[in-house]
Amino acid sequence: MAEGERPRPLLRLVQEGRLDLLRDELRPDDVLGPAVRSQRYGRSGDTLLHHAARYGHRDVLAYLVEALEMDVEVFNSDYKRPLHEAASMGHGECVSYLLERGASVDCLKKADW
């Protein structure tokens, strides 16, 4: 987190894998849904989906994708997708889930160009 920023409760819940609390905060019919789906965090512009993949929380990934309809192909400012995050951290279950949900294996991040 950048200096001077306040903690972001949703981000923390995702990072900690607190699906029970996340479900209470983010409901599929919530009017904030579109804003949450497009919210970016930090300099790299990661989404909640990036963070769930990075921390290996497959159940949180599934909730974000299935209930909140987040796009598995969303990319940050470095063109990293959630699949990059899951794979680079060795989270095989998350990688498998993202591939099952249509993540492309042919995606390149900025450093790969």
C-alpha positions as CSV (number, residue, x, y, z in Angstrom):
1,M,0.0,0.0,0.0
2,A,1.3,3.4,-0.9
3,E,2.2,5.8,1.9
4,G,-0.8,7.8,3.1
5,E,-3.4,5.3,1.8
6,R,-6.0,4.0,4.2
7,P,-6.5,0.2,4.4
8,R,-9.1,-1.1,1.9
9,P,-11.5,-3.5,3.6
10,L,-12.5,-5.4,0.4
11,L,-8.9,-5.8,-0.6
12,R,-7.9,-7.1,2.8
13,L,-10.8,-9.6,2.8
14,V,-9.7,-10.9,-0.6
15,Q,-6.0,-11.1,0.4
16,E,-6.9,-13.0,3.6
17,G,-9.3,-15.3,1.8
18,R,-12.2,-14.3,4.0
19,L,-15.0,-15.5,1.7
20,D,-17.5,-15.6,4.5
21,L,-17.1,-11.8,5.2
22,L,-16.6,-11.0,1.5
23,R,-20.0,-12.5,0.7
24,D,-21.6,-10.1,3.3
25,E,-19.8,-7.1,1.8
26,L,-20.3,-7.9,-1.9
27,R,-23.6,-9.3,-3.0
28,P,-24.3,-10.0,-6.7
29,D,-27.3,-7.7,-6.6
30,D,-25.4,-4.8,-5.0
31,V,-25.6,-1.5,-6.8
32,L,-21.8,-1.2,-6.2
33,G,-21.1,-4.3,-8.3
34,P,-20.0,-2.5,-11.5
35,A,-17.7,-0.2,-9.5
36,V,-16.2,-3.1,-7.6
37,R,-15.6,-5.1,-10.7
38,S,-13.6,-2.2,-12.3
39,Q,-11.9,-1.0,-9.1
40,R,-8.1,-0.9,-9.4
41,Y,-5.6,-1.1,-6.5
42,G,-2.0,0.2,-6.3
43,R,0.3,1.5,-9.0
44,S,0.0,-1.7,-11.1
45,G,-3.8,-1.4,-11.2
46,D,-4.6,-4.9,-9.9
47,T,-8.2,-5.9,-9.4
48,L,-9.6,-8.0,-6.6
49,L,-9.3,-11.0,-9.0
50,H,-5.6,-10.4,-9.4
51,H,-5.2,-10.4,-5.6
52,A,-7.3,-13.5,-5.1
53,A,-5.2,-15.3,-7.7
54,R,-1.9,-14.0,-6.2
55,Y,-2.8,-15.2,-2.7
56,G,-4.1,-18.6,-3.9
57,H,-7.7,-18.2,-2.8
58,R,-9.6,-20.4,-5.3
59,D,-12.9,-20.1,-3.4
60,V,-12.7,-16.3,-3.5
61,L,-11.7,-16.4,-7.2
62,A,-14.8,-18.6,-7.9
63,Y,-17.1,-16.1,-6.0
64,L,-15.7,-13.1,-7.9
65,V,-16.0,-14.8,-11.3
66,E,-19.3,-16.7,-10.8
67,A,-21.3,-14.5,-8.5
68,L,-19.9,-11.1,-9.4
69,E,-19.2,-11.9,-13.0
70,M,-15.6,-10.5,-13.0
71,D,-13.7,-11.2,-16.2
72,V,-10.9,-13.7,-15.9
73,E,-9.1,-11.9,-18.8
74,V,-8.9,-8.5,-16.9
75,F,-5.4,-7.1,-17.0
76,N,-3.5,-4.5,-15.0
77,S,-1.2,-1.7,-16.2
78,D,1.6,-4.3,-16.9
79,Y,-0.9,-6.4,-18.9
80,K,-0.8,-9.1,-16.3
81,R,-3.9,-11.2,-15.9
82,P,-5.0,-13.2,-12.9
83,L,-3.6,-16.3,-14.6
84,H,-0.1,-14.7,-14.5
85,E,-0.5,-14.0,-10.8
86,A,-1.7,-17.5,-9.9
87,A,1.0,-19.2,-12.0
88,S,3.9,-17.1,-10.8
89,M,3.0,-17.9,-7.2
90,G,2.5,-21.6,-7.8
91,H,-1.2,-21.8,-7.1
92,G,-2.1,-24.7,-9.3
93,E,-5.8,-24.9,-8.1
94,C,-6.2,-21.2,-9.1
95,V,-4.5,-21.8,-12.4
96,S,-6.7,-24.8,-13.2
97,Y,-9.9,-22.8,-12.2
98,L,-9.0,-19.8,-14.4
99,L,-8.2,-22.0,-17.4
100,E,-11.6,-23.8,-16.9
101,R,-13.3,-20.4,-16.9
102,G,-11.7,-19.4,-20.2
103,A,-8.4,-17.7,-19.3
104,S,-6.1,-17.6,-22.3
105,V,-2.8,-19.4,-22.1
106,D,-1.5,-17.2,-24.9
107,C,-1.6,-13.9,-23.0
108,L,1.5,-11.8,-22.7
109,K,2.5,-9.4,-20.0
110,K,4.3,-6.1,-20.7
111,A,7.8,-7.6,-20.0
112,D,7.2,-10.4,-22.6
113,W,7.0,-8.1,-25.6
